[in-house]
Amino acid sequence: MSAAVPAPGSWERYLHSSARFHAEREIRAFLAGPARGRRVWDLGCGTPPLGAHPAALFTLDRQRSAGPTVVADLESMPFASGTIEGALLVAVLEHVDRPARVLAELARVMAPGAPAYVWVPFLHEVHEYPVDRWRFTPDGIRELLEDAGFATRSVAAGRLAGLGTVLAHLYRFLWPPAGRWLPLRRLGFRIVDALRIVDRAAPARDWPIGTTWIGQRR
């Protein structure tokens, strides 16, 4: 099985969720570009938004409830050295005890030249509390990955952590979740999502939600 260009349906729902929403375009480009035709692992995949991971991805997580292909810890993956053809780490490194140890293990299992995509938060809400430990600048995540044995192709601040993003988080947590207010809740989400367009259009070098790093194993 190999990774394919994201298709409508499950891919759309998978990418349009949580941190994957922040980096949706970049993940699409990675899977259709450097990782095209490769066996790509979503490492630290977490629980998918609608109960199933896209068939084009292999998945690994230490929580069996996430339904991964392999249940394992990122610091000790059950793969032979140099066998992984491609990897995604999306909103993962902020939750681990030792990011440098995880990246060293990633370098061990990845084949030379294999592409990797990493998204990490910066000005982002605390999530998966109480195990949300770290935040990363573009310079910081690049240095961690290069020290672990990766070559950087690109590293860039993501979408602005602006008004639309702040309102979206507040709205999600403060508005009643269901009942007779549900139609108004849905309308509100549409309005807030429209404000996120402003966030996407604005430069985010100094105030990004997160950072996208793309590179390969040296």
C-alpha positions in Angstrom: 0.0 0.0 0.0 1.3 3.5 -0.8 0.2 7.0 -0.1 -1.9 8.6 -2.8 -3.0 12.2 -3.5 -5.7 13.1 -1.0 -9.1 12.3 -2.4 -12.6 13.7 -1.5 -14.5 12.0 1.3 -12.5 10.7 4.2 -9.5 12.8 3.3 -11.6 16.0 3.4 -12.9 15.1 6.9 -9.6 14.0 8.2 -7.7 17.1 7.1 -10.4 19.5 8.2 -10.0 18.8 11.9 -8.0 20.2 14.8 -4.4 21.0 14.1 -4.7 19.4 10.6 -7.1 22.3 9.8 -4.2 24.8 10.5 -1.9 23.0 8.1 -4.4 21.5 5.6 -2.9 22.9 2.4 0.6 22.0 3.5 -0.3 18.4 4.3 -2.0 18.1 0.9 1.1 19.4 -0.9 3.4 17.1 1.1 1.3 14.0 0.3 1.0 14.9 -3.4 4.6 16.0 -3.7 7.6 14.7 -1.7 5.6 11.8 -0.2 3.8 10.7 -3.4 4.0 7.0 -4.0 5.5 6.3 -0.6 4.2 4.4 2.4 3.5 7.3 4.8 3.1 6.8 8.5 1.0 9.3 10.6 2.9 9.0 13.9 1.1 9.9 17.0 -2.0 9.9 14.9 -4.5 10.3 17.8 -8.2 9.5 17.5 -9.5 10.4 14.0 -12.4 12.9 13.9 -15.0 10.5 12.5 -13.8 7.2 13.7 -11.5 6.1 10.8 -8.2 7.0 9.4 -7.8 7.4 5.6 -6.8 4.1 4.0 -3.8 5.7 2.3 -2.0 6.2 5.7 -0.4 3.8 8.1 -0.9 5.0 11.6 0.9 4.6 15.0 -0.2 5.7 18.4 0.4 4.5 21.9 -3.4 4.6 22.6 -5.2 1.5 21.3 -8.4 3.5 21.4 -7.1 5.6 18.5 -7.4 2.6 16.3 -3.9 2.8 14.8 -2.2 0.3 12.5 0.5 -0.2 15.2 0.3 0.5 18.9 3.6 1.7 20.2 5.5 4.5 21.9 7.2 7.1 19.7 10.5 6.7 21.7 10.6 3.0 20.9 9.0 2.2 17.5 8.9 -1.5 16.5 10.5 -0.9 13.1 13.9 -1.9 11.7 16.3 0.9 11.1 15.9 2.7 7.8 12.6 1.2 6.8 10.0 4.1 7.0 9.4 5.8 3.6 7.6 8.9 4.8 6.2 10.4 8.0 3.7 12.9 9.4 4.0 14.3 12.9 1.1 16.7 13.3 0.6 18.3 16.7 2.5 15.6 18.4 5.8 16.9 19.7 4.2 19.3 22.2 2.7 16.2 24.0 5.8 14.0 24.4 8.1 13.9 27.4 11.3 14.3 25.4 11.0 15.7 21.8 14.7 15.3 21.0 14.4 11.6 22.0 11.4 11.1 19.7 13.1 12.8 16.8 16.2 10.6 17.3 14.0 7.5 17.1 12.3 8.9 14.0 15.7 9.4 12.4 16.6 5.8 13.2 13.5 4.2 11.6 13.4 6.5 8.5 15.2 5.5 5.3 17.9 7.9 3.9 16.2 10.6 1.9 12.7 9.7 3.2 10.5 12.8 3.5 9.0 14.0 6.7 6.3 16.6 7.6 6.2 18.1 11.1 3.6 20.6 12.4 4.1 22.1 15.9 2.1 24.7 17.8 3.3 28.1 19.0 0.5 30.6 19.8 -2.0 27.8 20.2 -4.5 26.9 22.9 -3.5 24.4 25.6 -5.0 21.1 24.4 -5.1 17.5 25.5 -4.6 18.9 29.0 -2.7 17.9 31.3 -0.1 16.6 28.8 0.5 19.6 26.6 4.1 20.4 27.5 5.9 22.4 24.7 5.7 25.2 22.2 8.2 25.7 19.3 9.5 28.6 17.2 10.6 28.0 13.6 14.2 28.2 14.6 13.7 25.9 17.5 12.0 23.1 15.6 14.5 23.3 12.7 17.5 22.9 15.1 15.9 20.0 16.9 15.3 18.2 13.6 18.7 18.9 12.1 20.4 17.8 15.3 18.5 14.5 15.0 19.8 13.9 11.5 17.3 15.6 9.2 17.9 18.0 6.4 15.5 21.0 6.2 13.7 21.7 2.9 11.5 24.4 4.3 10.4 25.8 7.6 7.7 28.5 7.9 5.4 30.1 10.4 1.8 29.1 9.8 -1.5 31.0 9.9 -1.7 34.1 12.0 -3.1 33.6 15.6 -5.4 36.5 15.0 -8.9 37.6 15.8 -10.7 34.9 13.9 -8.7 32.2 15.6 -9.2 33.6 19.1 -13.0 34.0 18.5 -13.3 30.5 17.1 -11.7 29.0 20.3 -13.8 31.1 22.6 -17.0 30.4 20.7 -16.3 26.6 20.7 -15.8 26.5 24.4 -18.5 29.0 25.6 -21.5 28.3 23.4 -24.0 25.7 24.5 -23.2 22.5 22.6 -26.6 21.3 21.4 -30.3 21.5 22.0 -32.6 24.2 20.6 -29.6 26.5 20.2 -27.9 24.2 17.7 -29.0 26.1 14.5 -27.6 29.3 16.0 -24.4 27.6 17.0 -23.9 26.4 13.5 -24.5 29.8 12.1 -22.0 31.3 14.5 -19.3 28.8 13.4 -19.8 29.9 9.8 -19.3 33.5 10.8 -16.2 32.8 12.8 -14.8 30.6 10.1 -15.2 33.6 7.7 -13.1 35.7 10.1 -10.3 33.0 9.9 -9.9 34.0 6.2 -8.5 37.3 7.5 -6.1 35.4 9.7 -4.9 33.3 6.7 -4.3 36.4 4.6 -2.3 38.3 7.2 1.5 37.8 7.6 2.2 35.6 10.5 5.9 35.6 11.0 5.8 37.0 14.5 2.4 35.7 15.7 1.8 32.2 14.2 -0.4 29.5 15.5 2.3 27.1 14.6 5.2 26.1 12.4 5.4 23.8 9.4 8.7 22.0 8.8 9.3 19.9 5.8 12.5 17.9 5.1 14.1 14.5 4.8 16.3 12.1 6.5 19.9 12.7 5.7 
